[in-house]
């Protein structure tokens, strides 16, 4: 009986399958034959409308699944990949730092080139490689020495003017005493009046114009240059401008403070001067900063009043200060050299 029962079940299943296939084929035939408004098409449209909300809801769900899979992949990045990214970041940071340092260095060197071109300076550029740490000895060390033609006594300029003088030399370095050093003294003159004096340093880091005639009228903003008397500094190079005058003309006790156009505390490069144009004192240095442009305006007004007689007077004074004309020529004084050219 059990066997017969199983055979009946199998026969019933086959009949159901045949009936289902027959119905499907009939539906396909009717679907193909009827138009878009047929009953089967209407049933299809009904099911599609019901399924549309479910399809729309599945789109963000699929996107969320994709994002989760990506985050999973990122979290699973191995340590080698992360190390490579860190190294690349460090390299990019270093490149950015180097580029910025090169830009700042180019700006400083451009200022030195400006001075060199203005004064037609022959010399050697050098980097600052050492500084003194006490107020009694204000000096710096440069990476240029006798092998580069540097000699003791040469004038040294920063990007905005004279900063000091070479006091000792080795093969590839030299020591420069700054103008602000209390032991320093540079023969100087006021560009507008040609009045001569000495610029001295001090413990407070200021420059003072001393030994100038009491009857000379000195104004804030007057340009101060090296006079070259005695041959200690190359003649006609910019030192700075008068920043303050304590007292009035005719007062022997007045104090004249000279401000350099830039700070030596931040000095990175310098120019050791071998020689400069004979008419350097009559030339105007043009700077880009607002303060330097103010000093430039004073230089322009002062230069307009120069005359050959003034130069001749300075040349004669230089000869007297040197002892006699012959000795000054042998020492290589720039003033005597100018005087000799005018004499010829």
TORBA-545163 format. One line per 2 residues: their letters; for each residue z negated, x negated, y of N, C-alpha, C. Coordinates in steps of 0.2 Angstrom, whole numbers. Example, Ala and Ser with C-alpha at 12.3 -4.5 7.8 and 13.67 -1.06 7.14 Angstrom:
as) -39/-66/-28/-39/-62/-22/-39/-66/-16  -35/-64/-11/-36/-68/-5/-39/-64/0
END
This chain:
xx) 0/-4/-6/0/0/0/0/-4/6  -4/-10/6/-4/-14/12/3/-17/13
xx) 6/-19/8/13/-22/9/18/-17/12  18/-11/10/22/-6/13/20/-4/20
xx) 14/-5/22/12/-3/28/15/-9/33  14/-15/31/17/-21/35/25/-20/36
xx) 28/-18/31/35/-17/32/37/-12/37  33/-6/37/34/-1/41/33/-3/48
xx) 28/-7/50/27/-10/56/32/-14/59  35/-18/54/41/-23/56/47/-19/58
xx) 48/-13/54/54/-9/56/53/-6/62  47/-3/64/46/0/70/47/-4/76
xx) 45/-11/75/46/-16/81/53/-17/82  57/-17/77/64/-19/78/68/-13/81
xx) 65/-7/79/68/-1/82/67/-1/90  60/-2/92/58/-2/99/63/-7/103
xx) 64/-13/100/68/-19/103/75/-16/104  78/-13/99/85/-11/100/85/-5/105
xx) 80/-1/105/80/4/110/79/1/117  75/-4/118/74/-7/125/80/-10/127
xx) 84/-14/122/90/-17/124/95/-12/126  95/-6/122/100/-1/124/99/2/131
xx) 93/3/132/91/6/139/93/1/145  91/-6/143/93/-11/148/100/-12/150
xx) 104/-11/144/111/-12/145/114/-6/149  111/0/147/113/6/151/111/6/158
xx) 105/3/160/103/2/167/108/-2/171  110/-8/167/114/-13/171/121/-10/172
xx) 123/-5/167/129/-2/168/129/3/174  124/7/174/123/12/180/122/8/186
xx) 118/2/186/117/-2/193/123/-4/195  128/-7/191/134/-10/193/139/-4/195
xx) 138/2/192/143/7/194/141/11/200  134/11/201/132/16/207/133/12/214
xx) 133/15/219/133/12/226/126/9/228  126/7/235/120/4/237/115/10/238
xx) 117/16/238/112/21/239/110/25/232  112/21/227/110/24/220/103/24/219
xx) 100/27/214/93/27/212/90/21/210  94/17/206/91/10/204/91/6/210
xx) 96/6/215/95/1/221/89/3/225  88/10/225/82/12/229/75/10/226
xx) 75/10/220/69/7/216/68/0/218  74/-4/217/74/-11/219/71/-12/226
xx) 74/-9/231/71/-10/238/64/-8/238  62/-3/235/55/-1/235/50/-7/233
xx) 52/-10/227/48/-15/224/48/-22/229  54/-23/232/55/-29/237/50/-28/243
xx) 50/-22/246/46/-20/251/39/-21/250  37/-19/244/30/-20/242/28/-27/241
xx) 33/-31/238/31/-38/237/31/-43/243  35/-40/249/35/-45/255/29/-47/257
xx) 24/-43/258/17/-46/261/14/-52/257  15/-51/250/13/-56/246/16/-62/247
xx) 23/-62/248/27/-68/249/25/-72/255  24/-68/261/22/-71/267/15/-74/267
xx) 11/-71/263/4/-74/262/4/-80/258  9/-81/254/10/-87/250/12/-93/254
xx) 16/-92/259/18/-98/263/13/-102/266  8/-100/270/3/-104/272/-1/-107/267
xx) -2/-103/261/-6/-106/256/-3/-112/253  4/-111/252/8/-117/249/7/-123/254
xx) 8/-122/261/7/-128/265/0/-131/265  -5/-127/264/-12/-129/263/-13/-133/257
xx) -9/-131/252/-10/-135/246/-6/-142/246  0/-142/250/3/-148/251/-1/-153/255
xx) -4/-150/261/-9/-154/265/-15/-157/261  -17/-153/257/-23/-155/252/-21/-161/248
xx) -15/-160/245/-12/-165/240/-11/-172/244  -8/-171/251/-7/-177/255/-14/-181/256
xx) -19/-177/258/-25/-180/260/-28/-183/254  -27/-180/248/-29/-183/242/-26/-190/241
xx) -20/-190/242/-16/-196/241/-18/-202/246  -20/-200/252/-22/-204/257/-29/-207/255
xx) -33/-203/253/-40/-205/251/-40/-210/245  -34/-209/242/-34/-213/236/-30/-219/237
xx) -28/-221/243/-25/-227/245/-30/-233/243  -26/-238/240/-30/-244/237/-33/-248/242
xx) -37/-253/241/-41/-257/246/-35/-262/248  -31/-264/244/-25/-269/247/-22/-266/253
xx) -20/-259/252/-16/-256/258/-20/-256/264  -27/-254/263/-31/-254/269/-32/-261/272
xx) -33/-266/268/-33/-273/271/-27/-275/274  -21/-273/272/-15/-275/275/-15/-272/282
xx) -17/-265/282/-17/-262/289/-21/-265/294  -27/-267/292/-32/-270/296/-29/-277/299
xx) -26/-280/294/-23/-287/296/-18/-286/302  -14/-281/300/-8/-279/305/-11/-277/312
xx) -16/-273/312/-20/-271/318/-22/-277/322  -25/-282/318/-28/-288/322/-22/-292/325
xx) -17/-293/321/-11/-297/324/-8/-293/330  -8/-287/330/-5/-283/336/-10/-284/342
xx) -17/-284/341/-21/-285/346/-21/-292/349  -20/-297/344/-20/-304/347/-13/-305/351
xx) -8/-302/349/-2/-303/352/-2/-300/359  -6/-294/360/-7/-291/366/-11/-295/371
xx) -16/-298/368/-21/-303/372/-17/-309/374  -13/-312/370/-9/-317/372/-4/-316/377
xx) -1/-310/377/4/-308/382/1/-307/389  -5/-304/389/-8/-303/395/-10/-310/398
xx) -13/-315/394/-15/-321/397/-9/-325/399  -3/-324/396/3/-328/398/5/-325/405
xx) 5/-318/406/6/-315/412/2/-318/418  -4/-318/417/-9/-321/422/-7/-328/424
xx) -6/-332/419/-4/-339/420/2/-340/424  7/-335/422/13/-336/426/12/-334/433
xx) 8/-330/435/6/-328/442/3/-334/445  -2/-337/442/-5/-343/445/0/-349/446
xx) 4/-350/441/9/-355/442/14/-354/447  16/-347/448/21/-345/453/18/-347/460
xx) 11/-346/461/8/-348/467/9/-356/469  7/-360/463/8/-367/464/15/-369/466
xx) 20/-366/463/27/-367/464/29/-365/471  26/-360/474/27/-358/481/25/-364/485
xx) 19/-366/484/16/-372/488/21/-378/488  23/-380/482/27/-385/480/34/-385/484
xx) 37/-379/484/43/-378/487/42/-378/495  37/-375/497/36/-374/505/35/-381/508
xx) 31/-385/504/29/-392/507/34/-398/504  38/-396/500/43/-401/496/38/-406/493
xx) 34/-404/489/29/-408/486/32/-412/480  31/-418/480/32/-422/473/25/-423/470
xx) 24/-421/464/18/-422/461/18/-420/454  12/-418/451/12/-416/444/6/-411/443
xx) 8/-406/440/4/-400/438/-1/-402/432  -7/-399/433/-12/-401/428/-16/-395/427
xx) -20/-394/421/-24/-389/419/-31/-392/420  -36/-387/422/-43/-389/423/-46/-389/416
xx) -49/-394/414/-52/-395/407/-60/-396/408  -62/-397/414/-70/-398/414/-72/-396/421
xx) -78/-394/422/-81/-393/428/-88/-396/429  -91/-398/435/-98/-400/435/-102/-393/435
xx) -108/-394/434/-113/-389/433/-118/-388/439  -118/-393/443/-124/-393/448/-121/-393/455
xx) -125/-391/460/-122/-391/467/-121/-397/470  -124/-403/468/-124/-409/471/-117/-413/470
xx) -114/-411/464/-108/-414/462/-103/-409/460  -99/-407/465/-95/-401/464/-88/-405/463
xx) -86/-405/456/-80/-408/454/-77/-405/448  -71/-406/447/-67/-404/441/-64/-409/438
xx) -62/-408/431/-58/-413/428/-51/-410/426  -46/-414/427/-39/-411/426/-36/-415/420
xx) -31/-412/416/-28/-416/410/-22/-420/412  -22/-423/418/-17/-428/420/-20/-434/423
xx) -18/-440/421/-20/-446/423/-15/-451/424  -17/-458/423/-13/-463/425/-6/-463/421
xx) -6/-460/415/0/-460/412/5/-455/415  2/-450/419/7/-446/422/8/-448/429
xx) 6/-453/431/7/-456/438/1/-454/443  -4/-452/441/-10/-450/445/-14/-456/447
xx) -16/-457/453/-20/-462/456/-26/-460/460  -31/-464/460/-37/-462/464/-35/-461/472
xx) -38/-456/475/-36/-455/482/-31/-450/483  -27/-447/478/-22/-442/479/-25/-435/481
xx) -21/-432/485/-23/-425/487/-22/-420/481  -26/-415/480/-26/-410/475/-26/-403/478
xx) -21/-399/476/-20/-392/478/-21/-387/473  -24/-382/475/-24/-376/470/-19/-371/472
xx) -18/-365/470/-13/-360/471/-13/-358/479  -18/-359/482/-19/-357/489/-20/-362/494
xx) -20/-368/492/-21/-374/497/-25/-380/494  -27/-384/499/-30/-391/496/-37/-389/494
xx) -39/-392/488/-45/-391/485/-49/-397/484  -46/-403/485/-50/-409/484/-46/-415/484
xx) -49/-420/481/-46/-427/481/-48/-431/474  -43/-434/471/-44/-438/465/-49/-444/466
xx) -55/-444/463/-59/-450/464/-60/-454/458  -57/-453/452/-57/-457/446/-52/-455/442
xx) -49/-460/438/-43/-459/434/-44/-462/427  -42/-459/422/-41/-462/415/-34/-461/413
xx) -32/-463/407/-26/-462/404/-23/-455/405  -26/-450/403/-23/-444/403/-28/-438/406
xx) -32/-441/410/-36/-436/414/-39/-439/421  -41/-435/425/-44/-437/431/-49/-433/434
xx) -54/-436/438/-59/-432/441/-58/-430/448  -59/-424/450/-57/-422/457/-63/-420/461
xx) -65/-423/466/-70/-421/470/-68/-415/475  -71/-409/474/-69/-403/478/-71/-404/485
xx) -67/-400/490/-69/-400/497/-76/-398/498  -78/-393/494/-85/-390/495/-90/-394/493
xx) -89/-400/490/-94/-405/488/-98/-408/494  -104/-408/495/-108/-411/501/-106/-418/503
xx) -103/-422/498/-101/-428/499/-94/-429/502  -90/-423/502/-83/-423/503/-82/-423/511
xx) -77/-425/513/-75/-425/520/-67/-426/521  -64/-422/524/-56/-422/525/-54/-422/532
xx) -51/-427/534/-48/-427/541/-44/-421/542  -45/-417/547/-42/-410/548/-39/-409/555
xx) -35/-404/556/-33/-402/563/-32/-394/563  -33/-391/569/-31/-384/570/-24/-384/571
xx) -20/-380/567/-13/-380/568/-11/-378/575  -14/-373/578/-12/-370/584/-13/-375/590
xx) -19/-379/590/-20/-383/596/-19/-390/594  -19/-392/588/-18/-399/586/-25/-403/587
xx) -30/-399/588/-37/-402/589/-39/-405/582  -42/-411/582/-44/-414/576/-51/-414/575
xx) -53/-414/569/-60/-414/567/-60/-416/559  -66/-415/556/-67/-416/549/-70/-410/546
xx) -67/-408/540/-69/-403/536/-74/-406/531  -80/-403/531/-85/-406/526/-88/-400/522
xx) -90/-402/516/-93/-397/511/-100/-397/512  -103/-393/509/-110/-391/509/-113/-389/503
xx) -120/-389/503/-124/-387/497/-123/-379/496  -121/-376/501/-121/-368/500/-113/-366/499
xx) -109/-371/498/-102/-370/495/-97/-368/501  -100/-369/507/-95/-367/513/-92/-374/516
xx) -87/-373/519/-83/-378/523/-85/-378/530  -86/-383/533/-88/-383/540/-83/-388/544
xx) -80/-386/549/-76/-390/553/-80/-394/559  -81/-400/558/-85/-404/563/-81/-409/567
xx) -85/-412/571/-82/-418/575/-76/-415/579  -76/-409/582/-71/-407/586/-73/-406/593
xx) -69/-408/597/-70/-408/605/-73/-401/607  -79/-401/611/-82/-395/613/-78/-391/617
xx) -73/-394/621/-69/-390/625/-63/-386/622  -62/-387/616/-57/-384/612/-59/-377/610
xx) -55/-372/612/-56/-365/610/-54/-364/603  -59/-362/599/-57/-361/592/-58/-353/591
xx) -53/-350/587/-54/-343/586/-54/-342/579  -57/-336/577/-57/-334/570/-50/-333/568
xx) -48/-335/562/-41/-334/560/-36/-340/561  -39/-345/565/-35/-351/566/-34/-355/560
xx) -28/-358/559/-26/-361/552/-28/-368/553  -32/-371/548/-34/-378/547/-30/-381/542
xx) -27/-387/544/-23/-391/540/-26/-398/539  -24/-402/534/-26/-409/534/-22/-413/539
xx) -25/-418/542/-22/-421/548/-19/-428/545  -21/-430/540/-19/-437/537/-22/-443/540
xx) -26/-442/545/-29/-448/548/-33/-452/543  -32/-459/543/-35/-463/538/-31/-463/532
xx) -26/-459/531/-23/-459/524/-27/-456/518  -32/-453/520/-36/-451/514/-33/-444/511
xx) -30/-440/515/-27/-434/512/-20/-434/515  -15/-431/511/-8/-430/513/-8/-426/519
xx) -4/-427/524/-4/-424/531/-1/-417/530  -4/-412/534/0/-406/535/-1/-401/530
xx) -6/-401/525/-7/-397/520/-12/-392/521  -11/-386/519/-16/-380/521/-23/-381/518
xx) -28/-381/522/-35/-381/519/-38/-374/519  -37/-370/525/-39/-363/525/-39/-361/532
xx) -43/-355/534/-43/-352/540/-50/-352/543  -51/-352/549/-57/-352/552/-60/-345/551
xx) -66/-344/548/-69/-338/546/-74/-336/551  -78/-341/554/-83/-339/558/-85/-345/563
xx) -86/-343/570/-88/-348/575/-94/-346/578  -99/-350/577/-106/-349/579/-107/-353/586
xx) -106/-350/591/-106/-354/598/-100/-353/601  -99/-356/607/-93/-355/611/-91/-362/613
xx) -84/-362/616/-82/-368/619/-86/-371/624  -87/-378/624/-91/-381/628/-98/-382/625
xx) -100/-379/620/-106/-380/617/-106/-385/611  -109/-391/612/-108/-396/607/-112/-394/600
xx) -116/-389/600/-119/-387/594/-116/-382/590  -110/-379/592/-107/-374/589/-105/-376/582
xx) -105/-371/577/-103/-372/570/-97/-368/568  -92/-371/565/-86/-368/564/-85/-368/556
xx) -85/-362/553/-85/-361/546/-77/-360/544  -75/-364/539/-68/-363/537/-68/-360/530
xx) -64/-355/529/-64/-351/522/-57/-353/519  -57/-356/513/-51/-357/509/-48/-351/508
xx) -42/-351/506/-38/-344/505/-39/-342/498  -43/-346/493/-44/-344/487/-50/-347/484
xx) -53/-345/479/-59/-347/476/-58/-353/470  -61/-358/471/-60/-364/466/-64/-362/459
xx) -69/-357/460/-73/-355/454/-68/-353/448  -63/-349/450/-58/-347/445/-52/-351/444
xx) -52/-357/447/-46/-361/446/-45/-363/439  -38/-363/437/-36/-364/430/-31/-370/430
xx) -27/-370/435/-22/-375/436/-22/-378/443  -20/-384/444/-19/-388/450/-13/-392/451
xx) -12/-394/457/-6/-399/458/-8/-405/461  -7/-411/458/-9/-417/461/-3/-419/465
xx) -4/-421/472/1/-422/476/3/-430/477  9/-431/476/11/-438/477/14/-439/484
xx) 17/-434/486/20/-435/493/22/-428/495  23/-427/502/25/-420/504/30/-421/510
xx) 33/-416/512/38/-416/518/34/-419/524  38/-423/528/35/-426/534/33/-421/539
xx) 36/-415/539/35/-410/544/31/-404/541  27/-406/536/23/-401/532/18/-397/537
xx) 16/-400/542/11/-397/547/14/-391/551  21/-391/551/24/-386/555/27/-380/551
xx) 25/-381/544/28/-376/539/23/-370/538  25/-364/536/21/-359/535/21/-357/527
xx) 15/-356/524/15/-354/517/14/-347/517  18/-344/513/18/-336/512/15/-334/506
xx) 9/-331/506/6/-328/500/7/-321/499  5/-319/493/6/-312/491/0/-307/493
xx) -6/-310/493/-12/-306/494/-13/-304/502  -16/-299/503/-17/-297/510/-21/-302/514
xx) -26/-305/512/-30/-310/515/-25/-316/517  -21/-318/512/-17/-324/514/-12/-322/519
xx) -9/-316/519/-4/-314/523/-7/-314/531  -14/-312/531/-17/-313/538/-17/-320/540
xx) -18/-324/536/-18/-331/538/-11/-334/540  -6/-331/536/1/-333/537/3/-331/544
xx) 1/-325/546/2/-322/553/0/-327/558  -6/-330/557/-9/-334/562/-5/-341/562
xx) -3/-343/556/1/-349/555/8/-348/559  11/-342/559/17/-341/562/17/-342/570
xx) 11/-339/573/10/-339/580/9/-347/582  5/-350/578/3/-357/579/9/-362/579
xx) 13/-361/574/19/-365/573/24/-365/579  24/-359/582/29/-358/587/27/-362/593
xx) 21/-364/594/19/-368/600/19/-376/599  22/-378/593/22/-385/592/27/-389/596
xx) 26/-395/597/31/-399/601/31/-406/598  36/-410/599/37/-417/597/31/-421/600
xx) 29/-419/606/24/-424/609/18/-423/605  16/-417/602/10/-417/598/10/-421/592
xx) 16/-421/589/17/-425/583/16/-433/585  19/-435/591/18/-442/593/11/-443/594
xx) 7/-439/597/0/-440/599/-4/-441/592  -2/-437/587/-6/-438/581/-4/-444/578
xx) 2/-446/578/4/-452/575/1/-458/578  0/-458/585/-3/-464/588/-10/-464/586
xx) -14/-458/586/-21/-457/584/-22/-460/577  -17/-458/572/-17/-461/565/-17/-468/565
xx) -13/-471/569/-12/-479/570/-19/-482/572  -22/-479/577/-28/-481/580/-34/-481/574
xx) -34/-475/571/-39/-474/566/-38/-479/560  -32/-481/559/-31/-486/553/-32/-493/555
xx) -33/-494/561/-35/-501/563/-29/-504/567  -23/-504/564/-16/-506/567/-11/-503/563
xx) -5/-503/566/1/-500/563/3/-503/557  2/-509/556/4/-513/550/0/-511/544
xx) -7/-511/545/-11/-509/540/-10/-502/538  -9/-497/542/-8/-490/541/-2/-490/536
xx) 4/-493/538/10/-493/534/9/-495/527  5/-501/527/4/-504/520/0/-499/516
xx) -5/-495/519/-9/-490/515/-5/-484/513  1/-483/516/5/-477/514/3/-471/518
xx) 0/-472/524/-2/-465/528/4/-461/530  4/-455/528/9/-450/530/10/-450/537
xx) 5/-450/542/6/-450/549/9/-456/551  8/-462/549/11/-468/552/18/-468/549
xx) 20/-465/543/26/-465/541/30/-460/546  27/-455/548/31/-450/553/32/-454/559
xx) 27/-457/562/27/-461/568/33/-466/568  33/-470/562/38/-475/562/45/-472/562
xx) 46/-466/559/53/-462/559/54/-460/566  49/-457/570/51/-455/577/52/-461/581
xx) 49/-467/580/50/-473/584/57/-475/583  60/-475/576/67/-477/575/72/-472/578
END
